[in-house]
Amino acid sequence: MPPLSSGQRGGEGRWQPSEVPWTHTNIPPTCVQPCCRPLCYEQSEHRLHKSSQMKMEEMSLSGLDNSKLEAIAQEIYADLVEDSCLGFCFEVHRAVKCGYFFLDDTDPESMKDFEIVDQPGLDIFGQVFNQWKSKECVCPNCSRSIAASRFAPHLEKCLGMGRNSSRIANRRIANSNNMNKSESDQEDNDDINDNDWSYGSEKKAKKRKSDKNPNSPRRSKSLKHKNGELSNSDPFKYNNSTGISYETLGPEELRSLLTTQCGVISEHTKKMCTRSLRCPQHTDEQRRAVRIYFLGPSAVLPEVESSLDNDSFDMTDSQALISRLQWDGSSDLSPSDSGSSKTSENQGWGLGTNSSESRKTKKKKSHLSLVGTASGLGSNKKKKPKPPAPPTPSIYDDIN
Amino acid sequence: MVVSKMNKDAQMRAAINQKLIETGERERLKELLRAKLIECGWKDQLKAHCKEVIKEKGLEHVTVDDLVAEITPKGRGKEYKLCERKCGLRHDLFSLLLVQVFFFFNKEKHSF
């Protein structure tokens, strides 16, 4: 039997330490002792000679090589498997000797305790699914029996601890403060409310606004609107969200309102339009008519600040107009009869004033007439009033 | 001639083996084999067998030789073959090995 090559196992089944792999110089493995060198040299020479011969032979044996190679591969594979086995044996032996081999075993008693449960209605731990739903607990505070799933929130409120309950409590305090105190006590309110953050203070702010004195001088401020938006701050005056009922407004408020809003009274709802001064639904004529109606002949559209070319229109027209208009205590007009440029317009209106006073007793006509008047006014002119921009002076121009 | 042939075979085997070790392929193959064996449960089976052996022999007196003697044949016996088939060891590992062998052989053709 030729000497075993390195790494191979003997037939006895005992493992041998793998020896130093021999190099290409074909030194046989047994020759590791230095004293054997001369012998090895001879042998290696011999082998070299042989290998060159073998080369020639191998060329012709190429067909067999594959099977041989496979056989070799099989052997190497077997070696690998045996290595793994041995390795495993060593691990086990070490574990036994060090005492940790049996560590991952559990004793049979605990095995029984934690056995997987496979019964209907139970989960694998043996717990019932709906167990806590129907259970009732007794609250230690109020001694009521509460459902388990509602127990925690109930405790929160019952004991008065926890986020929600403190919030609610603060809100209640603030609300009661708001009811009791007037606005001048705002500072106190603020002090109390300083600890609170947005949640509660928003609500309080809203409530406070609605409690404002309707006659306070600050009132007009709240009437300022953005385009198209409505003010929510006065639920008393504003019935619907689309308009204002003008009957309840005072003169001051009316004036301020009309300086900022369209104000044209709608036929259907009898309410003033709350849109901007340039709202496309109504013409400027309508707006002016409304202002005149409310504020007297000297009223002008807020847009038109420049002096009007007040060549008054036809008297007949004005009288016809005025006869249909209704004046409601518009005595705070300036009925100057002098022929100043500014007042000549007033003159035209002044006539109306005079006549209006006599006609005060006339019964109020419907708003339809007013609107009709406005439109009629528009149609009476030779030129139609231009949309937005400054249309009113042009109308007067035409009349000139 | 038979001797020479055997010599040749042996030499070839030796050379290939050596080449495998040198390049580190053998180690890699070994790791792969170990992983596969754990995967298919071969190690657990062997461990169970080990426990039996240890219980037989007594914890204190077990020697390496005992273990080797008991376990190695089992490790390479029927269960192993089953495991082999289960995780396709033959396919993966063996074919890999075969390829390596061929490769080395072709490289080393001239030195033979």
Chai-1 contact restraints between the chains, C-beta under 6 A:
chainA,res_idxA,chainB,res_idxB,connection_type,confidence,min_distance_angstrom,max_distance_angstrom,comment,restraint_id
A,P2,B,N7,contact,1.0,0.0,6.0,A-B,restraint_1
A,P2,B,A10,contact,1.0,0.0,6.0,A-B,restraint_2
A,S5,B,A14,contact,1.0,0.0,6.0,A-B,restraint_3
A,G7,B,N17,contact,1.0,0.0,6.0,A-B,restraint_4
A,P21,B,Q18,contact,1.0,0.0,6.0,A-B,restraint_5
A,P21,B,I21,contact,1.0,0.0,6.0,A-B,restraint_6
A,M54,B,K8,contact,1.0,0.0,6.0,A-B,restraint_7
A,E58,B,F112,contact,1.0,0.0,6.0,A-B,restraint_8
A,L69,B,V101,contact,1.0,0.0,6.0,A-B,restraint_9
A,L69,B,F102,contact,1.0,0.0,6.0,A-B,restraint_10
A,L69,B,F105,contact,1.0,0.0,6.0,A-B,restraint_11
A,I72,B,R13,contact,1.0,0.0,6.0,A-B,restraint_12
A,I72,B,I16,contact,1.0,0.0,6.0,A-B,restraint_13
A,I72,B,V101,contact,1.0,0.0,6.0,A-B,restraint_14
A,A73,B,L97,contact,1.0,0.0,6.0,A-B,restraint_15
A,A73,B,L98,contact,1.0,0.0,6.0,A-B,restraint_16
A,A73,B,V101,contact,1.0,0.0,6.0,A-B,restraint_17
A,Y77,B,F94,contact,1.0,0.0,6.0,A-B,restraint_18
A,Y77,B,L97,contact,1.0,0.0,6.0,A-B,restraint_19
A,L80,B,L29,contact,1.0,0.0,6.0,A-B,restraint_20
A,L80,B,K30,contact,1.0,0.0,6.0,A-B,restraint_21
A,L80,B,L33,contact,1.0,0.0,6.0,A-B,restraint_22
A,S84,B,L33,contact,1.0,0.0,6.0,A-B,restraint_23
A,S84,B,R34,contact,1.0,0.0,6.0,A-B,restraint_24
A,C85,B,T72,contact,1.0,0.0,6.0,A-B,restraint_25
A,C85,B,G75,contact,1.0,0.0,6.0,A-B,restraint_26
A,C89,B,L67,contact,1.0,0.0,6.0,A-B,restraint_27
A,C89,B,V68,contact,1.0,0.0,6.0,A-B,restraint_28
A,C89,B,I71,contact,1.0,0.0,6.0,A-B,restraint_29
A,V92,B,C50,contact,1.0,0.0,6.0,A-B,restraint_30
A,H93,B,V64,contact,1.0,0.0,6.0,A-B,restraint_31
A,H93,B,L67,contact,1.0,0.0,6.0,A-B,restraint_32
A,V96,B,V62,contact,1.0,0.0,6.0,A-B,restraint_33
